[in-house]
């Protein structure tokens, strides 16, 4: 068994545990809070720390992994110094951002939830203040996870979400009656301590050591700026999605934000397995191939990963579309989450099934560019994607005033970006395109689509209809 296969199996094992506990976590949310005003407030409040974490997640792996692999290969002190400066500046940014958010939390909260009533606005601002410091915790976990992935220690990296899920479930079930949605925030901080204990034990075996460094030359600062600027801007642009959705959603019927969030979570469960494989296994491999100047092997692996996404996700996407009501029922319908909530959530889920393949292709192509230290191309396409989404979202919102049209706008924008990145990737990597091969792949995909649909309908007829 080769190293790639072993890594993928380890990731799958860790993800199986993470997804199983994540499944139970979603059940605890829907059971205790449903699609309520409190859950809407939490989703808006958590947007801010997740924005900071997303910037770190978008910045650290694309920059840290290639630099670290170069450091390992050349064993030069200069690259080590670059990494130290990078880490110092990243966490300085995170701390500064947290402080500013805490100072202006009331103004930010009122702006985000202008459509909420006064009580929901007060609750949202309270949750923002409670959750924002967690951004530092998440950033630390992201950095350590990236270091582990660069050293091919992928099992713990994929397993590390389990303590978060289990702690959240316990806190929500035990303390939600007294603390409300604040019980989720308490669980996040406790789980961070558990995560750090596990990660620090593993870090002892890794050669890299961080040293606090502030002073840098103009060349070093310019080098870091060129690396950091595109993913930071790309991340900020990408969060235009969530900000637009929350602002517009606050003006729709109560629960609209929750309906969209629950629906996306339902399709994200199968997507996240492949997504973490891309970041934990495929991206370090592509980075190493680029560093080793193996262009032909790089292209072969990229094509292979594209095929794996299509062949693996198409049956899942088709069956998620067919069984959207049943999946929502299994995941969420209990406690505070009633059948009305289920119907509205399943409507959004049907739309989101169309992003399952484009979303993963977009992520793969982005990482292929990151592996070659090309941060500009993903940035340009992200800007285009967000611009398309915002235009469509506002147009659909004022035309139809229905939360489902926000999901349609999101699906259309993601698909456009995936197509654009795929075309650009083929051109830049000089990947030969054979009409015969393309027709063959399309035939296989169509056959897979038909078979998946037939299997889904048979299962529906004999299992659910009965």
C-alpha positions in Angstrom: 0.0 0.0 0.0 1.6 3.4 -1.1 1.8 6.5 1.1 -1.0 8.3 -0.7 -3.4 5.4 -0.2 -2.4 5.1 3.5 -2.9 8.8 4.0 -6.3 8.7 2.4 -7.4 5.8 4.5 -6.3 7.5 7.7 -8.1 10.7 6.7 -11.3 8.7 6.0 -11.0 7.0 9.4 -10.6 10.3 11.2 -13.3 11.9 9.1 -15.7 9.0 9.8 -15.4 9.7 13.6 -15.7 13.5 13.0 -18.7 13.2 10.7 -20.4 10.7 13.1 -20.1 13.1 16.0 -20.9 16.1 13.7 -24.1 14.3 12.8 -25.1 14.1 16.5 -24.1 17.7 17.0 -26.5 18.9 14.3 -29.2 16.8 15.8 -28.6 18.5 19.2 -28.8 21.9 17.6 -32.1 21.3 15.8 -33.6 19.5 18.8 -32.8 22.2 21.3 -33.1 25.4 19.2 -34.9 24.5 16.0 -35.1 27.2 13.3 -35.7 29.9 15.9 -34.9 33.6 16.5 -32.2 32.5 19.0 -30.5 30.3 16.4 -30.7 33.0 13.8 -28.9 35.3 16.3 -26.2 32.7 17.0 -25.6 32.2 13.3 -25.2 35.9 12.7 -22.9 36.3 15.8 -20.7 33.4 14.8 -20.2 34.9 11.4 -17.5 37.3 12.8 -15.2 34.9 14.5 -15.6 32.5 11.6 -14.6 35.4 9.3 -11.3 35.8 11.2 -10.8 32.0 11.2 -11.6 31.8 7.5 -9.0 34.5 6.7 -6.4 32.5 8.7 -7.5 29.2 7.1 -7.3 30.8 3.6 -3.8 32.3 4.4 -1.9 29.8 6.4 -2.1 26.5 4.4 -1.3 28.1 0.9 1.7 30.0 2.3 2.9 27.8 5.1 3.0 24.4 3.3 5.1 25.4 0.3 7.5 27.5 2.5 7.8 24.7 5.0 8.4 22.0 2.4 11.1 24.2 0.8 12.6 24.7 4.3 12.7 20.9 4.8 14.3 20.3 1.4 16.9 23.1 1.6 17.3 23.2 5.3 18.0 26.9 5.2 17.6 29.2 8.1 16.1 31.9 5.9 12.9 30.1 5.2 12.6 29.2 8.9 12.8 33.0 9.6 10.2 33.7 7.0 7.8 31.3 8.7 8.4 32.8 12.1 7.7 36.3 10.8 4.6 35.0 9.1 3.2 33.4 12.2 3.9 36.5 14.3 2.2 38.8 11.9 -0.8 36.5 11.5 -1.5 36.3 15.2 -0.9 40.0 15.7 -3.6 40.6 13.0 -6.0 38.2 14.8 -5.5 39.9 18.2 -5.9 43.4 16.7 -9.1 42.3 14.8 -10.6 40.8 18.0 -10.0 44.0 20.0 -11.5 46.2 17.3 -14.6 43.9 17.0 -15.1 44.0 20.8 -14.9 47.9 20.8 -17.3 48.3 17.9 -19.5 45.2 18.6 -22.7 47.2 19.1 -22.4 49.1 15.9 -21.4 46.0 13.9 -24.2 43.9 15.4 -26.9 46.5 14.6 -25.6 46.8 11.0 -25.6 43.0 10.4 -29.1 42.5 11.8 -30.9 45.6 10.7 -34.0 43.5 10.0 -34.2 41.9 13.5 -36.4 43.2 16.2 -34.8 45.0 19.3 -34.7 41.8 21.4 -32.9 39.8 18.7 -30.4 42.6 18.1 -29.5 42.7 21.8 -29.0 39.0 21.9 -26.9 39.0 18.7 -24.6 41.7 20.1 -24.1 39.7 23.4 -23.2 36.6 21.4 -20.7 38.6 19.2 -18.9 39.7 22.4 -18.9 36.2 23.7 -17.7 34.4 20.5 -15.2 36.8 19.0 -12.2 35.8 21.3 -12.7 32.2 20.0 -11.2 33.4 16.7 -7.8 33.3 18.4 -8.4 29.7 19.5 -9.5 28.6 16.0 -6.5 30.3 14.4 -4.1 28.4 16.7 -5.7 25.1 15.8 -5.6 25.9 12.1 -1.8 26.7 12.3 -1.0 23.5 14.2 -3.2 21.4 11.9 -1.4 22.9 8.8 2.0 21.9 10.4 0.7 18.4 11.0 -0.6 18.1 7.4 2.7 19.3 6.0 4.4 16.5 7.9 1.8 14.0 6.6 0.4 13.5 10.1 -3.1 13.5 8.7 -5.0 11.3 11.1 -4.9 13.6 14.1 -5.6 16.5 11.8 -8.8 14.9 10.5 -9.8 13.5 14.0 -9.3 16.8 15.9 -12.9 18.0 15.3 -14.2 15.1 17.4 -13.6 16.8 20.8 -15.4 19.9 19.6 -18.4 17.9 18.5 -18.7 15.8 21.6 -18.2 18.8 23.9 -20.8 20.8 22.1 -23.3 18.0 22.2 -22.8 17.6 26.0 -23.0 21.3 26.7 -26.1 21.8 24.5 -28.0 18.9 26.1 -27.1 19.8 29.6 -27.0 23.6 29.7 -29.2 24.8 26.8 -32.2 25.2 29.0 -30.4 27.6 31.3 -27.8 29.2 29.0 -29.7 29.0 25.6 -27.4 29.3 22.6 -24.6 30.6 24.8 -24.1 26.9 25.8 -22.6 26.4 22.3 -20.0 29.2 22.9 -19.1 27.7 26.3 -18.6 24.3 24.6 -16.2 25.8 22.0 -13.8 27.2 24.6 -13.7 23.9 26.6 -13.1 21.9 23.4 -10.3 24.2 22.4 -8.4 23.2 25.6 -8.9 19.5 24.8 -7.7 20.0 21.2 -4.6 21.8 22.3 -3.7 19.0 24.7 -3.9 16.5 21.9 -2.0 18.6 19.4 0.8 19.7 21.6 1.7 16.1 22.4 2.1 15.5 18.6 4.1 18.6 17.9 7.0 17.4 20.0 8.0 15.0 17.2 8.1 17.7 14.5 11.4 19.5 13.7 10.0 23.0 13.2 10.2 25.3 16.2 8.6 28.7 16.3 10.6 31.7 17.6 9.0 35.1 18.1 10.4 37.6 15.6 9.3 41.1 14.8 12.2 42.8 13.0 12.3 42.1 9.2 13.9 43.6 6.2 11.9 45.4 3.5 12.5 42.5 1.2 11.0 40.0 3.7 8.0 42.3 4.4 7.4 42.6 0.6 7.7 38.9 0.1 5.2 38.2 2.9 2.9 40.9 1.7 2.8 39.4 -1.8 2.0 36.0 -0.3 -0.6 37.1 2.2 -2.5 39.8 0.3 -4.3 37.6 -2.3 -5.7 35.0 0.1 -6.7 37.6 2.7 -8.6 39.7 0.1 -10.0 36.5 -1.4 -11.3 35.4 2.0 -12.8 38.8 2.7 -14.5 38.8 -0.7 -15.7 35.3 -0.2 -17.3 36.3 3.1 -19.4 38.7 1.1 -21.6 35.6 0.6 -22.3 35.1 4.3 -22.6 38.8 5.1 -25.0 39.4 2.3 -27.0 36.3 3.2 -27.3 37.4 6.9 -28.2 41.0 6.1 -30.9 40.0 3.6 -32.0 37.0 5.7 -32.7 39.3 8.6 -35.4 41.0 6.5 -37.1 37.7 5.6 -39.4 35.5 7.7 -38.1 34.4 11.1 -35.9 31.3 10.7 -34.8 32.0 7.1 -31.1 32.2 8.1 -31.5 28.9 10.0 -33.2 27.2 7.1 -30.4 28.1 4.8 -27.7 27.1 7.4 -29.3 23.7 8.2 -29.8 23.0 4.5 -26.2 23.8 3.6 -25.0 21.7 6.6 -26.9 18.7 5.2 -25.1 18.8 1.9 -21.8 19.8 3.5 -21.6 16.5 5.5 -20.7 14.4 2.4 -18.8 17.3 0.8 -16.5 17.9 3.8 -15.0 14.4 3.6 -13.6 15.1 0.1 -12.8 18.7 1.1 -10.6 17.8 3.9 -8.9 15.1 1.7 -8.1 17.9 -0.8 -6.5 20.1 1.9 -4.9 17.3 4.0 -3.7 14.9 1.3 -4.0 16.3 -2.2 -2.6 19.8 -1.6 0.6 18.7 0.2 1.2 16.2 -2.6 0.7 18.8 -5.3 2.9 21.2 -3.5 5.7 18.6 -3.2 5.4 17.8 -6.9 5.7 21.4 -7.8 8.7 21.9 -5.5 10.3 18.8 -7.1 9.6 20.2 -10.6 7.5 17.2 -11.7 5.1 19.0 -14.0 3.8 16.0 -15.8 3.1 14.1 -12.6 1.4 17.2 -11.2 -1.0 17.3 -14.2 -1.7 13.6 -14.0 -2.6 13.9 -10.3 -4.7 16.9 -10.9 -6.7 15.2 -13.6 -7.1 12.1 -11.3 -8.4 14.2 -8.5 -11.0 15.9 -10.8 -12.2 12.5 -11.9 -12.4 11.2 -8.3 -14.6 14.2 -7.4 -16.9 13.6 -10.3 -17.2 9.9 -9.9 -17.4 10.0 -6.1 -19.8 13.0 -5.6 -22.2 12.5 -8.5 -24.1 9.6 -7.0 -24.2 11.3 -3.6 -25.5 14.6 -5.1 -28.2 12.8 -7.1 -29.4 10.8 -4.0 -29.2 13.9 -1.8 -31.6 15.6 -4.3 -34.0 12.6 -4.4 -34.0 12.1 -0.6 -33.8 15.7 0.5 -37.0 15.4 2.7 -35.9 12.1 4.2 -32.4 13.4 5.0 -33.7 16.5 6.6 -36.2 14.4 8.6 -33.5 12.1 9.8 -31.1 14.9 10.7 -33.3 17.5 12.2 -36.9 16.7 12.9 -37.2 16.3 16.7 -37.7 18.6 19.6 -38.0 22.2 18.6 -37.5 21.5 14.9 -41.0 20.7 13.5 -42.3 19.6 10.2 -42.8 23.1 8.9 -39.1 23.8 9.5 -38.3 20.5 7.8 -40.3 21.5 4.7 -38.6 24.8 4.4 -35.1 23.4 5.0 -35.6 20.6 2.5 -36.6 23.1 -0.2 -33.3 24.9 0.2 -31.4 21.6 0.4 -32.7 20.6 -3.1 -31.0 23.7 -4.5 -27.8 23.2 -2.6 -27.3 19.7 -4.0 -26.3 21.4 -7.3 -23.2 22.9 -5.7 -21.7 19.7 -4.4 -19.5 19.0 -7.4 -18.7 22.6 -8.4 -17.7 23.5 -4.8 -15.2 20.7 -4.6 -13.8 21.4 -8.1 -13.4 25.0 -7.1 -11.5 24.1 -4.0 -9.3 21.6 -5.9 -8.4 24.1 -8.6 -7.7 26.8 -6.0 -5.2 24.5 -4.2 -3.6 23.6 -7.5 -2.8 27.3 -8.0 -1.7 27.7 -4.4 0.7 24.7 -4.7 2.4 26.7 -7.5 2.4 29.8 -5.3 -0.1 31.5 -7.7 -2.4 33.4 -5.3 -3.6 36.0 -7.9 -5.7 33.7 -10.1 -7.9 32.4 -7.3 -8.3 35.9 -6.0 -9.6 37.2 -9.4 -12.1 34.4 -9.8 -13.3 34.8 -6.2 -13.9 38.5 -6.8 -15.9 37.6 -9.9 -17.8 35.0 -8.0 -18.8 37.2 -5.1 -19.8 40.1 -7.5 -22.1 37.7 -9.4 -23.6 36.4 -6.1 -24.2 39.8 -4.6 -25.9 41.1 -7.8 -28.1 38.0 -8.1 -28.9 37.9 -4.4 -30.1 41.5 -4.2 -31.9 41.1 -7.5 -33.7 37.9 -6.4 -34.3 39.3 -2.9 -36.2 42.4 -4.0 -37.9 40.5 -6.8 -39.1 37.4 -4.9 -38.4 38.1 -1.2 -37.8 34.4 -0.6 -34.9 32.7 1.2 -34.7 30.0 -1.5 -33.6 32.5 -4.1 -30.5 33.3 -2.0 -29.6 29.6 -2.3 -30.1 29.8 -6.1 -27.8 32.8 -6.4 -25.1 31.1 -4.3 -25.4 27.9 -6.5 -25.1 29.9 -9.7 -22.1 31.9 -8.5 -20.2 28.8 -7.3 -20.7 27.0 -10.6 -19.5 30.0 -12.6 -16.3 30.2 -10.6 -15.6 26.4 -10.8 -15.9 26.5 -14.6 -13.7 29.6 -14.9 -11.0 28.1 -12.6 -11.1 24.8 -14.5 -10.6 26.5 -17.8 -7.7 28.6 -16.5 -6.1 25.6 -14.8 -6.1 23.6 -18.1 -4.6 26.6 -19.9 -1.8 27.4 -17.4 -0.8 23.8 -16.8 -0.8 23.0 -20.6 -3.0 20.0 -20.0 -3.8 18.3 -23.4 -7.5 18.0 -24.1 -8.6 15.2 -26.4 -12.1 15.3 -27.8 -12.3 11.5 -27.7 -11.3 11.5 -24.0 -13.8 14.3 -23.2 -16.6 12.4 -24.9 -15.6 9.2 -23.0 -15.6 11.0 -19.6 -19.0 12.6 -20.4 -20.4 9.2 -21.3 -19.2 7.7 -18.1 -20.7 10.7 -16.1 -24.0 10.4 -17.9 -24.1 6.7 -17.3 -23.3 7.2 -13.6 -26.0 9.9 -13.4 -28.6 7.5 -14.9 -27.6 4.6 -12.6 -27.5 6.8 -9.5 -31.0 8.1 -10.3 -32.4 4.6 -10.9 -30.9 3.3 -7.7 -32.2 6.3 -5.8 -35.7 5.8 -7.2 -35.7 2.0 -6.4 -34.6 2.7 -2.8 -37.3 5.4 -2.5 -40.0 3.1 -3.8 -39.2 0.0 -1.7 -38.0 1.7 1.5 -39.6 5.1 2.0 -42.8 4.7 0.0 -43.5 1.4 1.9 
